[in-house]
Amino acid sequence: MNDSMIQSINQSIKMTKLAFKAILFSALFLSSSALQANLPESPQSLTDIICSDRPRVDCEVELDVPQSCAVTAGNTGTDPACPIVFFLHGSGGTINGFARQSGVHSAGYIGIYPQGEGGWNTGPKSSNSCDWDDFECPLDPDEGDFIASIISEVRAQGASGNVYAIGNSNGAALAYRLAANAGSALPIKGIVAKVTQLLESPQRSGPGMLNYNQPQSGSPAVSVLSVMGTDDGLIPYEGGSSSVFGGDASFQLMPTLGSMLTWATHNGCDGNSVVDDSFVTDHGTGQAIKYDFSAGCPSGVLLEHYAIVGGGHNAGGSSINGEKIDYVVAFDFINRVENGGVSSPVPSPVAAPVAAPVAPPTGGPCVNDPTWEG
């Protein structure tokens, strides 16, 4: 074997080693940047990535990824298209219980738990530096951009599933805000909104561009599951003003059924509702009435509302036919949207219903989120 041949062999070995190192580096890079799984009740933190340079004191974001949804190198049999579900706490709430209670590992969802600034900036807040109609304000939380940046990050990590939000009270107000601004930055497929409805006015509030309060023409259809107590003393079922707005008359709520009709019109549904008063619940008078506005909607789009007759501001914690809204009914809704609107709703009633029609709110006491502002 001459020197030329030996040199050629050595060069080939060197190139092979370099190629192997490149493959190894790529695998390590993919593993570190792709969506990682975590153990139940041990969510990952996105806080350093998301919260930097934002006007937020309490900013924290947790990412909860079941093994079945991970996107890591060599991880076969996983599904990066798992639904991505935001869990939005109410005013004064925290994200502390979500990792333990959300159930995303059993459901096969990717859970995201963002911390608000004592709540969410969806209306006038005494802690804000700017007026609610100062859309250029850099000093107050821009909730649309905040959530959009989280979605962008998990997309960059490989999560490709549909995006949903489940919110209670002030968290539901943010869920509606996200749905109303659905589009490329906020690809919201559906929301579960408990104990609030859409705002009638104003059209916009708070910083940024993703701050519209009603669904805009040309934006995508969004599935909505709504739960409201008909005797909610904080957020009136029939709409109008609320003490959460601090006396600012610019902020007016739609009637609950009017809110659902607004979504029906926006989504291209026919606007008719099927009413079923045979449901039972563990709140209020014991009766829940379901209004289904899904008729004529585009395929896979669902619009459903449960009126908890006599229920107050704690109606989001109720059960329907023995199934808790958190999160059996909520997850059933998400699964049906994922399946194109198929499968049955919650089970058939387990007892005879009690009394009758939905009455206007009586101003009964509120027991949940008493300090919500906006």
DRENDO-1510 file (C-alpha; in Angstrom, 1 decimal, always signed):
<recs>
REC; n; res; u; v; w
REC; 1; MET; +0.0; +0.0; +0.0 .
REC; 2; ASN; +1.6; +3.3; -1.1 .
REC; 3; ASP; +1.6; +6.6; +0.8 .
REC; 4; SER; -1.1; +8.0; -1.5 .
REC; 5; MET; -3.5; +5.2; -0.6 .
REC; 6; ILE; -2.8; +5.5; +3.1 .
REC; 7; GLN; -3.3; +9.3; +2.9 .
REC; 8; SER; -6.7; +8.7; +1.1 .
REC; 9; ILE; -7.8; +6.2; +3.7 .
REC; 10; ASN; -6.9; +8.5; +6.6 .
REC; 11; GLN; -8.8; +11.4; +4.9 .
REC; 12; SER; -11.9; +9.2; +4.6 .
REC; 13; ILE; -11.7; +8.2; +8.2 .
REC; 14; LYS; -11.3; +11.9; +9.2 .
REC; 15; MET; -14.4; +12.8; +7.1 .
REC; 16; THR; -16.4; +10.0; +8.6 .
REC; 17; LYS; -15.5; +11.2; +12.1 .
REC; 18; LEU; -16.5; +14.7; +11.2 .
REC; 19; ALA; -19.8; +13.5; +9.7 .
REC; 20; PHE; -20.5; +11.5; +12.8 .
REC; 21; LYS; -19.8; +14.5; +15.0 .
REC; 22; ALA; -22.2; +16.6; +12.9 .
REC; 23; ILE; -24.9; +14.1; +13.2 .
REC; 24; LEU; -24.4; +13.8; +16.9 .
REC; 25; PHE; -24.4; +17.6; +17.3 .
REC; 26; SER; -27.6; +17.9; +15.3 .
REC; 27; ALA; -29.3; +15.2; +17.4 .
REC; 28; LEU; -28.2; +17.0; +20.6 .
REC; 29; PHE; -29.4; +20.3; +19.2 .
REC; 30; LEU; -32.8; +18.8; +18.2 .
REC; 31; SER; -33.1; +17.1; +21.6 .
REC; 32; SER; -32.5; +20.4; +23.5 .
REC; 33; SER; -34.7; +22.6; +21.4 .
REC; 34; ALA; -37.6; +20.2; +20.7 .
REC; 35; LEU; -40.6; +19.7; +22.9 .
REC; 36; GLN; -39.6; +17.7; +26.0 .
REC; 37; ALA; -41.8; +15.6; +28.2 .
REC; 38; ASN; -42.0; +16.1; +31.9 .
REC; 39; LEU; -43.4; +14.0; +34.8 .
REC; 40; PRO; -46.9; +14.6; +36.0 .
REC; 41; GLU; -47.0; +17.5; +38.5 .
REC; 42; SER; -43.5; +18.6; +37.5 .
REC; 43; PRO; -44.1; +21.2; +34.7 .
REC; 44; GLN; -41.3; +22.9; +32.8 .
REC; 45; SER; -40.7; +26.6; +33.1 .
REC; 46; LEU; -40.9; +29.0; +30.1 .
REC; 47; THR; -40.6; +32.0; +32.4 .
REC; 48; ASP; -37.1; +33.1; +31.4 .
REC; 49; ILE; -38.0; +32.8; +27.7 .
REC; 50; ILE; -41.3; +34.5; +27.8 .
REC; 51; CYS; -41.2; +37.0; +30.7 .
REC; 52; SER; -38.1; +39.0; +29.9 .
REC; 53; ASP; -38.6; +42.7; +29.2 .
REC; 54; ARG; -42.3; +42.7; +29.9 .
REC; 55; PRO; -44.1; +45.1; +32.3 .
REC; 56; ARG; -45.0; +42.2; +34.6 .
REC; 57; VAL; -44.0; +41.6; +38.3 .
REC; 58; ASP; -45.6; +38.2; +38.8 .
REC; 59; CYS; -44.8; +36.8; +35.4 .
REC; 60; GLU; -44.5; +33.0; +35.3 .
REC; 61; VAL; -45.3; +30.4; +32.6 .
REC; 62; GLU; -45.4; +26.7; +33.1 .
REC; 63; LEU; -45.5; +24.1; +30.3 .
REC; 64; ASP; -46.8; +20.6; +31.0 .
REC; 65; VAL; -46.1; +18.0; +28.4 .
REC; 66; PRO; -47.1; +14.3; +28.6 .
REC; 67; GLN; -44.7; +11.8; +27.2 .
REC; 68; SER; -47.2; +11.0; +24.5 .
REC; 69; CYS; -47.0; +14.6; +23.2 .
REC; 70; ALA; -43.2; +15.1; +23.3 .
REC; 71; VAL; -41.2; +15.9; +20.2 .
REC; 72; THR; -37.7; +14.7; +21.0 .
REC; 73; ALA; -35.1; +12.9; +18.8 .
REC; 74; GLY; -35.7; +9.2; +18.6 .
REC; 75; ASN; -39.0; +9.5; +20.5 .
REC; 76; THR; -41.3; +7.3; +18.3 .
REC; 77; GLY; -45.0; +6.9; +18.8 .
REC; 78; THR; -45.6; +10.4; +20.0 .
REC; 79; ASP; -48.1; +13.0; +18.7 .
REC; 80; PRO; -46.9; +16.6; +18.3 .
REC; 81; ALA; -50.5; +17.5; +17.3 .
REC; 82; CYS; -51.8; +17.0; +20.9 .
REC; 83; PRO; -54.2; +19.8; +21.7 .
REC; 84; ILE; -52.5; +22.8; +23.4 .
REC; 85; VAL; -54.7; +24.0; +26.3 .
REC; 86; PHE; -54.2; +27.3; +28.3 .
REC; 87; PHE; -55.6; +27.2; +31.8 .
REC; 88; LEU; -56.4; +30.8; +32.8 .
REC; 89; HIS; -57.0; +31.6; +36.5 .
REC; 90; GLY; -59.4; +34.2; +37.8 .
REC; 91; SER; -58.7; +37.6; +39.4 .
REC; 92; GLY; -56.3; +37.2; +42.4 .
REC; 93; GLY; -55.7; +33.6; +41.4 .
REC; 94; THR; -52.5; +31.7; +40.8 .
REC; 95; ILE; -51.3; +28.9; +38.6 .
REC; 96; ASN; -50.2; +26.8; +41.7 .
REC; 97; GLY; -52.9; +24.1; +41.4 .
REC; 98; PHE; -53.0; +23.5; +37.7 .
REC; 99; ALA; -50.1; +21.1; +37.4 .
REC; 100; ARG; -51.8; +18.9; +40.1 .
REC; 101; GLN; -55.4; +19.3; +39.0 .
REC; 102; SER; -55.5; +19.8; +35.2 .
REC; 103; GLY; -55.3; +16.2; +34.2 .
REC; 104; VAL; -53.5; +16.9; +30.9 .
REC; 105; HIS; -51.3; +13.8; +31.3 .
REC; 106; SER; -54.3; +11.5; +31.3 .
REC; 107; ALA; -56.1; +13.5; +28.6 .
REC; 108; GLY; -53.1; +13.6; +26.2 .
REC; 109; TYR; -53.0; +17.4; +26.1 .
REC; 110; ILE; -50.2; +19.9; +26.4 .
REC; 111; GLY; -51.0; +22.2; +29.3 .
REC; 112; ILE; -49.9; +25.8; +29.6 .
REC; 113; TYR; -50.3; +27.7; +32.9 .
REC; 114; PRO; -49.6; +31.4; +32.6 .
REC; 115; GLN; -49.6; +33.7; +35.7 .
REC; 116; GLY; -51.5; +37.0; +35.4 .
REC; 117; GLU; -50.7; +40.2; +37.2 .
REC; 118; GLY; -53.3; +39.7; +40.0 .
REC; 119; GLY; -55.6; +38.9; +37.2 .
REC; 120; TRP; -55.8; +39.7; +33.5 .
REC; 121; ASN; -55.8; +43.2; +31.8 .
REC; 122; THR; -59.2; +42.9; +30.1 .
REC; 123; GLY; -60.7; +46.0; +31.5 .
REC; 124; PRO; -60.0; +49.0; +33.8 .
REC; 125; LYS; -57.6; +48.1; +36.5 .
REC; 126; SER; -56.4; +50.3; +39.4 .
REC; 127; SER; -52.9; +48.8; +39.0 .
REC; 128; ASN; -52.6; +50.1; +35.4 .
REC; 129; SER; -50.4; +53.0; +34.6 .
REC; 130; CYS; -52.3; +54.1; +31.4 .
REC; 131; ASP; -55.9; +54.6; +30.5 .
REC; 132; TRP; -57.7; +51.5; +29.0 .
REC; 133; ASP; -57.9; +53.3; +25.6 .
REC; 134; ASP; -54.2; +54.1; +25.4 .
REC; 135; PHE; -53.4; +51.3; +23.0 .
REC; 136; GLU; -49.8; +52.3; +22.6 .
REC; 137; CYS; -49.1; +52.1; +26.4 .
REC; 138; PRO; -45.8; +50.2; +27.1 .
REC; 139; LEU; -46.3; +50.1; +30.8 .
REC; 140; ASP; -49.3; +47.8; +31.3 .
REC; 141; PRO; -49.6; +44.1; +30.4 .
REC; 142; ASP; -50.4; +43.3; +26.8 .
REC; 143; GLU; -52.3; +40.1; +27.2 .
REC; 144; GLY; -52.7; +39.3; +23.5 .
REC; 145; ASP; -48.9; +39.6; +22.8 .
REC; 146; PHE; -48.1; +37.7; +26.0 .
REC; 147; ILE; -50.2; +34.6; +25.0 .
REC; 148; ALA; -49.1; +34.9; +21.3 .
REC; 149; SER; -45.5; +34.7; +22.4 .
REC; 150; ILE; -46.1; +31.6; +24.4 .
REC; 151; ILE; -47.9; +30.0; +21.4 .
REC; 152; SER; -45.0; +31.0; +19.2 .
REC; 153; GLU; -42.5; +29.4; +21.6 .
REC; 154; VAL; -44.3; +26.0; +21.8 .
REC; 155; ARG; -44.8; +26.0; +18.1 .
REC; 156; ALA; -41.0; +26.5; +17.7 .
REC; 157; GLN; -40.5; +23.5; +19.9 .
REC; 158; GLY; -42.6; +21.4; +17.6 .
REC; 159; ALA; -46.1; +21.4; +19.2 .
REC; 160; SER; -48.4; +21.6; +16.2 .
REC; 161; GLY; -51.9; +20.9; +17.7 .
REC; 162; ASN; -54.9; +23.1; +17.9 .
REC; 163; VAL; -55.0; +25.8; +20.6 .
REC; 164; TYR; -57.7; +26.1; +23.3 .
REC; 165; ALA; -58.2; +28.1; +26.4 .
REC; 166; ILE; -60.2; +27.3; +29.6 .
REC; 167; GLY; -60.9; +30.3; +31.9 .
REC; 168; ASN; -62.9; +31.1; +34.9 .
REC; 169; SER; -64.3; +34.6; +35.6 .
REC; 170; ASN; -61.5; +37.1; +34.7 .
REC; 171; GLY; -59.7; +34.1; +33.1 .
REC; 172; ALA; -62.8; +33.6; +30.9 .
REC; 173; ALA; -62.7; +37.3; +30.0 .
REC; 174; LEU; -59.2; +36.7; +28.7 .
REC; 175; ALA; -60.4; +33.5; +26.9 .
REC; 176; TYR; -63.0; +35.6; +25.1 .
REC; 177; ARG; -60.4; +38.3; +24.3 .
REC; 178; LEU; -58.1; +35.6; +22.7 .
REC; 179; ALA; -61.0; +34.1; +20.7 .
REC; 180; ALA; -62.1; +37.5; +19.5 .
REC; 181; ASN; -58.6; +38.2; +18.2 .
REC; 182; ALA; -58.1; +34.7; +16.7 .
REC; 183; GLY; -55.8; +34.6; +13.7 .
REC; 184; SER; -52.2; +33.7; +12.8 .
REC; 185; ALA; -50.8; +35.1; +16.1 .
REC; 186; LEU; -53.6; +33.6; +18.2 .
REC; 187; PRO; -54.7; +30.4; +16.4 .
REC; 188; ILE; -57.5; +29.7; +18.9 .
REC; 189; LYS; -59.6; +26.7; +18.0 .
REC; 190; GLY; -62.0; +26.8; +20.9 .
REC; 191; ILE; -62.6; +28.1; +24.4 .
REC; 192; VAL; -64.3; +27.1; +27.6 .
REC; 193; ALA; -65.6; +30.2; +29.3 .
REC; 194; LYS; -67.0; +30.0; +32.8 .
REC; 195; VAL; -69.0; +32.8; +34.5 .
REC; 196; THR; -68.6; +35.7; +32.1 .
REC; 197; GLN; -69.6; +36.6; +28.6 .
REC; 198; LEU; -68.5; +38.9; +25.7 .
REC; 199; LEU; -68.3; +42.6; +26.3 .
REC; 200; GLU; -70.8; +44.7; +24.4 .
REC; 201; SER; -68.5; +47.7; +24.7 .
REC; 202; PRO; -65.9; +49.1; +24.2 .
REC; 203; GLN; -64.6; +47.7; +20.9 .
REC; 204; ARG; -61.0; +47.6; +22.1 .
REC; 205; SER; -59.2; +48.0; +25.5 .
REC; 206; GLY; -55.7; +47.7; +26.8 .
REC; 207; PRO; -52.3; +47.8; +25.0 .
REC; 208; GLY; -51.4; +46.3; +21.7 .
REC; 209; MET; -53.1; +45.2; +18.6 .
REC; 210; LEU; -54.7; +42.0; +19.8 .
REC; 211; ASN; -57.1; +43.8; +22.1 .
REC; 212; TYR; -60.5; +43.6; +20.4 .
REC; 213; ASN; -63.4; +42.7; +22.7 .
REC; 214; GLN; -65.7; +41.2; +20.0 .
REC; 215; PRO; -64.9; +38.8; +17.2 .
REC; 216; GLN; -63.8; +40.7; +14.1 .
REC; 217; SER; -65.0; +40.2; +10.5 .
REC; 218; GLY; -62.8; +37.9; +8.6 .
REC; 219; SER; -61.3; +36.2; +11.6 .
REC; 220; PRO; -61.6; +32.4; +12.0 .
REC; 221; ALA; -64.6; +30.6; +13.5 .
REC; 222; VAL; -64.1; +29.6; +17.2 .
REC; 223; SER; -65.9; +26.9; +19.2 .
REC; 224; VAL; -67.3; +28.1; +22.5 .
REC; 225; LEU; -68.6; +26.3; +25.6 .
REC; 226; SER; -70.1; +28.8; +28.0 .
REC; 227; VAL; -71.3; +28.2; +31.6 .
REC; 228; MET; -73.1; +30.9; +33.6 .
REC; 229; GLY; -75.2; +31.1; +36.7 .
REC; 230; THR; -78.5; +32.9; +36.1 .
REC; 231; ASP; -78.3; +34.6; +39.5 .
REC; 232; ASP; -74.7; +35.7; +39.4 .
REC; 233; GLY; -74.4; +38.9; +41.5 .
REC; 234; LEU; -71.1; +39.9; +40.1 .
REC; 235; ILE; -71.4; +39.2; +36.3 .
REC; 236; PRO; -75.1; +39.7; +35.5 .
REC; 237; TYR; -76.5; +36.9; +33.3 .
REC; 238; GLU; -78.6; +39.5; +31.4 .
REC; 239; GLY; -75.5; +41.7; +30.8 .
REC; 240; GLY; -75.0; +45.4; +31.5 .
REC; 241; SER; -72.6; +46.9; +33.9 .
REC; 242; SER; -70.6; +45.2; +36.7 .
REC; 243; SER; -68.7; +46.3; +39.8 .
REC; 244; VAL; -65.6; +44.7; +38.3 .
REC; 245; PHE; -65.3; +47.7; +36.0 .
REC; 246; GLY; -64.9; +50.1; +38.8 .
REC; 247; GLY; -67.8; +52.3; +37.8 .
REC; 248; ASP; -66.5; +52.8; +34.2 .
REC; 249; ALA; -69.7; +52.9; +32.2 .
REC; 250; SER; -67.8; +52.4; +29.0 .
REC; 251; PHE; -67.6; +48.7; +29.9 .
REC; 252; GLN; -70.9; +46.9; +29.3 .
REC; 253; LEU; -71.5; +43.1; +29.1 .
REC; 254; MET; -73.7; +41.5; +26.5 .
REC; 255; PRO; -76.6; +39.4; +27.7 .
REC; 256; THR; -75.3; +35.8; +27.9 .
REC; 257; LEU; -77.5; +34.5; +25.1 .
REC; 258; GLY; -76.7; +37.5; +23.1 .
REC; 259; SER; -73.1; +36.7; +23.5 .
REC; 260; MET; -73.7; +33.2; +22.2 .
REC; 261; LEU; -75.7; +34.6; +19.2 .
REC; 262; THR; -72.8; +37.0; +18.4 .
REC; 263; TRP; -70.5; +34.0; +18.1 .
REC; 264; ALA; -73.1; +32.1; +16.0 .
REC; 265; THR; -73.3; +35.1; +13.6 .
REC; 266; HIS; -69.5; +35.4; +13.5 .
REC; 267; ASN; -69.0; +31.7; +12.9 .
REC; 268; GLY; -71.5; +31.5; +10.1 .
REC; 269; CYS; -74.1; +29.4; +12.0 .
REC; 270; ASP; -77.8; +29.9; +11.4 .
REC; 271; GLY; -78.4; +31.5; +14.8 .
REC; 272; ASN; -81.1; +29.1; +16.0 .
REC; 273; SER; -80.6; +27.3; +19.3 .
REC; 274; VAL; -81.8; +23.9; +20.5 .
REC; 275; VAL; -82.9; +24.2; +24.2 .
REC; 276; ASP; -82.8; +21.2; +26.5 .
REC; 277; ASP; -83.9; +21.9; +30.1 .
REC; 278; SER; -83.5; +18.3; +31.3 .
REC; 279; PHE; -80.0; +18.6; +32.7 .
REC; 280; VAL; -79.3; +18.5; +36.5 .
REC; 281; THR; -76.6; +20.2; +38.4 .
REC; 282; ASP; -75.3; +20.5; +42.0 .
REC; 283; HIS; -75.6; +24.3; +42.0 .
REC; 284; GLY; -78.5; +26.8; +42.2 .
REC; 285; THR; -81.9; +25.2; +42.0 .
REC; 286; GLY; -80.5; +21.9; +40.7 .
REC; 287; GLN; -81.5; +22.5; +37.1 .
REC; 288; ALA; -79.2; +23.3; +34.1 .
REC; 289; ILE; -80.5; +24.4; +30.8 .
REC; 290; LYS; -78.4; +23.7; +27.7 .
REC; 291; TYR; -78.6; +26.1; +24.7 .
REC; 292; ASP; -77.0; +24.6; +21.6 .
REC; 293; PHE; -76.3; +27.1; +18.9 .
REC; 294; SER; -74.3; +24.7; +16.7 .
REC; 295; ALA; -77.0; +24.4; +14.0 .
REC; 296; GLY; -75.7; +25.5; +10.6 .
REC; 297; CYS; -72.1; +26.1; +11.9 .
REC; 298; PRO; -69.1; +25.1; +9.7 .
REC; 299; SER; -68.1; +21.5; +10.2 .
REC; 300; GLY; -66.5; +20.8; +13.6 .
REC; 301; VAL; -67.6; +24.1; +15.1 .
REC; 302; LEU; -69.6; +23.8; +18.3 .
REC; 303; LEU; -71.4; +26.6; +20.3 .
REC; 304; GLU; -72.9; +25.4; +23.6 .
REC; 305; HIS; -74.1; +27.2; +26.7 .
REC; 306; TYR; -75.2; +25.8; +30.1 .
REC; 307; ALA; -77.4; +28.1; +32.2 .
REC; 308; ILE; -77.1; +27.0; +35.8 .
REC; 309; VAL; -80.5; +28.1; +37.0 .
REC; 310; GLY; -80.2; +30.0; +40.3 .
REC; 311; GLY; -76.5; +29.7; +40.2 .
REC; 312; GLY; -74.1; +32.4; +41.3 .
REC; 313; HIS; -70.5; +33.4; +40.5 .
REC; 314; ASN; -69.3; +29.9; +41.6 .
REC; 315; ALA; -71.3; +28.2; +38.8 .
REC; 316; GLY; -68.0; +27.4; +37.0 .
REC; 317; GLY; -67.3; +24.8; +39.7 .
REC; 318; SER; -70.6; +22.9; +39.1 .
REC; 319; SER; -71.3; +19.5; +37.8 .
REC; 320; ILE; -73.6; +18.7; +34.9 .
REC; 321; ASN; -75.4; +15.3; +35.2 .
REC; 322; GLY; -72.8; +14.3; +37.7 .
REC; 323; GLU; -69.8; +15.3; +35.6 .
REC; 324; LYS; -67.6; +18.1; +36.8 .
REC; 325; ILE; -67.1; +21.0; +34.4 .
REC; 326; ASP; -63.5; +21.0; +35.5 .
REC; 327; TYR; -62.5; +19.1; +33.6 .
REC; 328; VAL; -64.7; +16.3; +32.4 .
REC; 329; VAL; -67.3; +18.4; +30.6 .
REC; 330; ALA; -64.6; +20.8; +29.4 .
REC; 331; PHE; -62.4; +18.0; +28.0 .
REC; 332; ASP; -65.4; +16.3; +26.4 .
REC; 333; PHE; -66.0; +19.6; +24.6 .
REC; 334; ILE; -62.4; +19.9; +23.4 .
REC; 335; ASN; -62.4; +16.2; +22.3 .
REC; 336; ARG; -65.6; +16.7; +20.3 .
REC; 337; VAL; -64.2; +19.8; +18.5 .
REC; 338; GLU; -61.0; +17.8; +17.8 .
REC; 339; ASN; -63.2; +15.0; +16.3 .
REC; 340; GLY; -65.1; +17.3; +14.0 .
REC; 341; GLY; -68.0; +17.8; +16.4 .
REC; 342; VAL; -68.8; +14.1; +16.8 .
REC; 343; SER; -69.5; +12.1; +19.9 .
REC; 344; SER; -72.1; +12.6; +22.5 .
REC; 345; PRO; -72.3; +15.4; +25.0 .
REC; 346; VAL; -72.4; +14.8; +28.7 .
REC; 347; PRO; -74.4; +11.7; +29.8 .
REC; 348; SER; -78.2; +11.6; +30.0 .
REC; 349; PRO; -79.8; +13.1; +33.1 .
REC; 350; VAL; -79.5; +11.0; +36.2 .
REC; 351; ALA; -82.5; +12.5; +38.0 .
REC; 352; ALA; -85.7; +14.4; +37.2 .
REC; 353; PRO; -85.2; +18.1; +36.7 .
REC; 354; VAL; -86.4; +20.6; +39.2 .
REC; 355; ALA; -88.2; +23.8; +38.4 .
REC; 356; ALA; -88.4; +25.8; +35.3 .
REC; 357; PRO; -87.5; +28.8; +33.3 .
REC; 358; VAL; -84.5; +30.9; +33.4 .
REC; 359; ALA; -85.2; +33.9; +35.6 .
REC; 360; PRO; -83.3; +37.3; +35.4 .
REC; 361; PRO; -80.5; +37.6; +37.9 .
REC; 362; THR; -81.5; +38.5; +41.4 .
REC; 363; GLY; -78.3; +40.1; +42.5 .
REC; 364; GLY; -77.5; +37.2; +44.9 .
REC; 365; PRO; -74.1; +37.1; +46.7 .
REC; 366; CYS; -71.0; +36.3; +44.7 .
REC; 367; VAL; -68.6; +33.8; +46.1 .
REC; 368; ASN; -65.9; +33.6; +43.6 .
REC; 369; ASP; -63.3; +36.2; +42.4 .
REC; 370; PRO; -64.8; +39.0; +44.6 .
REC; 371; THR; -61.8; +41.3; +43.9 .
REC; 372; TRP; -61.8; +40.9; +40.1 .
REC; 373; GLU; -61.1; +44.3; +38.4 .
REC; 374; GLY; -61.5; +44.1; +34.6 .
</recs>
